Amino acid sequence: MNPLDELALILGDGLVTDRDIMEGYRRDQALWAPGGWPIAVARPASTAQVQALAQWATRHRTALVPRGAGTGVAGGATATDGCVVVSFERMNRILAIDEAAMLAVVQPGVLNGELKAAAHERGLWYPPDPSSYAVSTLGGNVATNAGGLCCVKYGVTSDYVLGLEAVLADGTVLRTGGRSRKDVAGYDLTRLLVGSEGTLALITEITLRLRRRPPRATTLVATFTSLEASGRAVAAIVRSVDASMLEIMDRTAIRAVERFRPLGLDTEAAAMLIAQSDAPGSAELSCMQAACEAAGGTVIATTEDESEGQMMLTARRLALTAVEQLGTVLVDDVAVPLPQLPEMLRRVDAIAAATQTTIATVAHAGDGNLHPLVVFDGKDAAAEARAVAAFNEVMAQALGLGGTITGEHGVGTLKRGLLTRQLGAASLALHRRIKHAFDPGGILNPGKVIDS
Amino acid sequence: MNPLDELALILGDGLVTDRDIMEGYRRDQALWAPGGWPIAVARPASTAQVQALAQWATRHRTALVPRGAGTGVAGGATATDGCVVVSFERMNRILAIDEAAMLAVVQPGVLNGELKAAAHERGLWYPPDPSSYAVSTLGGNVATNAGGLCCVKYGVTSDYVLGLEAVLADGTVLRTGGRSRKDVAGYDLTRLLVGSEGTLALITEITLRLRRRPPRATTLVATFTSLEASGRAVAAIVRSVDASMLEIMDRTAIRAVERFRPLGLDTEAAAMLIAQSDAPGSAELSCMQAACEAAGGTVIATTEDESEGQMMLTARRLALTAVEQLGTVLVDDVAVPLPQLPEMLRRVDAIAAATQTTIATVAHAGDGNLHPLVVFDGKDAAAEARAVAAFNEVMAQALGLGGTITGEHGVGTLKRGLLTRQLGAASLALHRRIKHAFDPGGILNPGKVIDS
């Protein structure tokens, strides 16, 4: 039997070979990562189908490229020629929300926002909030160990994953972790899979810890005439309170927003800081205000009102969209130790100057995690080359400051080259041996994260 | 050259072969795990010496058994015949405390309590607090992913490990993670090593995240006439506040303490709950009080005074020592999903009755993590056999309730048999392949966690 006919027997109408439909499955949001042509898109509806699919792929030595909603920005879900894209869109059910145990069990295709909403109805909260949360899947969030704005106080995706069901390359079903909040039985395979970008196993079920709904947040916005001053404010805030959000936008980002939607922002400020606290009372807010002022900043507004606070976040939320009005955008993602934040911001400015590119930066400042947004004219090949150079130089400079080439977006295809530099030979060799322990035939998302 | 002479060249006076001294390195606190005889104890003073030691061990196919302070209770540091015990007592320096980055870099032999003290001096805090914290090493804490009383709010050791330096079996130096708070570059090797109990690599340096010092805690003690009622109170507290401590002692534990040191405890209570909140103000304390009363408990005392609060923890802190007055103690360690806590407590009572043993239970109730303390007459072989049966049955019952055989102590040698049952064949096979990826010759802590 023809391999694709075999696959049709496994997947039924979950098999797609129509090129027009497949076109939508060739890339994620890393638009400049070249997308290959899959021979098919598989849309399994059950763990059993994923198992059969893995066995099929192993038999036919065909690569499987797992895919959530395709919102990744590092090329982790980019199709390779001759692969089968595995879309989890049909495995999209919330299987359980256990209120007493404060956990949820979901299939990988459930949207982050869907779980947030379902938890909210029960007085519970799923914190991780990548900016794509309304449209990205939990499977993708787990595969990339997605972060967001809440991380500064509430941690990243891996802090919420209690257990996984996953299908190995040979079709074996693996279960890791469980429903206990503490568990040290054996190696931490759960966290080894989280962030492995589909290279080790196909995640088919996720058990996620939930929290109580957080109290209402108070909000503060301040501006600074220098990057150093904003860095001092961030440092002081981190040392004195548990901010539930602590973001910075640089001048280029502020100006892009003000041009896109006039909000009356101070377009001469070097940086704008947006912070929230969800501690009871207003003591943390006062403390953050004092920290900004002591650092030489100007506190523009504070509020204890939640909806007013939401308004004050508008500029931050609009930043990417606003910057995208300026041209094609490469979204970079690096993190540095906290004290290096102002220096990293300065270096990003220097890179923009040196490469004659526009770079707007938004940062999860409280985590030292920056997103330099490199803007270029998508129709100008020379401009694109300069932008790519800037994108790579941002990572190199982050490494130089003791940081990482990716804080929350992942390595995918775009950052593979610099990963080698960050990890070094010993770690990379070990990565390959671990990859081999999971996927000896190299069928799972080959060419992503590491060359296997 | 004789292998031991070779080793002497590597280690100088860091090599011990005197049997009287080696006697102290044969076991950890899992006293009933039979300790073999090492051919030597190595006390390396540097990463370079650890490297040379690993190369030596690989050449001579000699097992290395890493050891912190020997405070483990699962037999993870038990010597095997013919091995070399690797004690990190000379690698005991705090290399850096970076106040601005809020992190510490330590050698593995630093005591948890030493780091806590050094951090405290700088207004910082290293939260993980296994009850051994004053005498256990950070290397051991990392190797076992140690927990403690703070976990309910502040997480376990792995939540604080930003990066590691470790020596592989072949002497390769591996660096994982770094100084960034967020980092998704490559597989999470840091967390794969945390909790691997010395079976994957020899940890030579640890980068640990620090927090701000927590605010003063308020404290509450309540008693309950039934385990169910105490379980309801725990559930209500977890749903309504972020308790910074949430412990339970059962009647047997209460009575043991009262016999050891009369504190006026209610020896008829089925359970005593000890809770703290370090949120500002007294709102959480009031909330916890209301939750206890609504569950049918009697609130014995509350205080917003820190030293008075410390007094109120006396019973909890004395529990293990008090129970040890009753006989030889096997310290068990299981965790269950939160709603199963009262049922697990009931089953422990049933196991005590069925095996004619005394079992006192203390529990990190807010995490669903229980320590049933099985007491027996150490001179009575039949009693010991019943105690071991009880110890194993506790784990079996935890598994039956969807829990884990170990919440924070590790698998070591004592829990290996049941690990197979918990993980299943697929996971176990993968554990072996991962072990092989790190340590193909099987020289690192063989026979611990898994049979390799």
Interface residues (C-beta under 8 A of the other chain):
Chain A: D98 A100 A101 M102 L103 G123 T144 N145 G147 C151 G155 V156 S158 D159 L168 T172 V173 L174 R175 T176 G178 R179 S180 R181 K182 D183 V184 A185 G186 Y187 D188 L189 R191 L192 V194 G195 S196 L200 R212 A235 V238 R239 S240 D242 A279 P280 G281 A283 A335 V336 P337 L338 P339 H364 D367 G368 N369 G402 G403 T404 I405 T406 G407 E408 H409 G410 V411 K415 L419 Q422 L423 G424 A426 S427 A429 L430 H431 R433 I434 H436 A437 F438 V449 I450
Chain B: D98 A100 A101 M102 L103 G123 T144 N145 G147 C151 G155 V156 S158 D159 L168 T172 V173 L174 R175 T176 G178 R179 S180 R181 K182 D183 V184 A185 G186 Y187 D188 L189 R191 L192 V194 G195 S196 L200 R212 A235 V238 R239 S240 D242 A279 P280 G281 A283 A335 V336 P337 L338 P339 H364 D367 G368 N369 G402 G403 T404 I405 T406 G407 E408 H409 G410 V411 K415 L419 Q422 L423 G424 A426 S427 A429 L430 H431 R433 I434 H436 A437 F438 V449 I450
